[in-house]
Amino acid sequence: MKCEICKKTLGETFLKKIIGTHIKDDKGKMHTVCHECQKKLQGKEAILKELK
């Protein structure tokens, strides 16, 4: 999987969980965001604004 903001490949734990998060937009679509972009953009609203 890749981050939808910076296009970097997301790391995985040994249980195949991503190191990052999934953010759901207004329409219900899930977006993957890496840990670094989460730290740069504080809050769900800022992340969703960057995705558009």
Sequence and secondary structure as in RCSB ss.txt:
>XXXX:A:sequence
MKCEICKKTLGETFLKKIIGTHIKDDKGKMHTVCHECQKKLQGKEAILKELK
>XXXX:A:secstr
 B TTT  B  B TTS BSEEEEE TTS EEEEEHHHHHHS SHHHHHHHH 
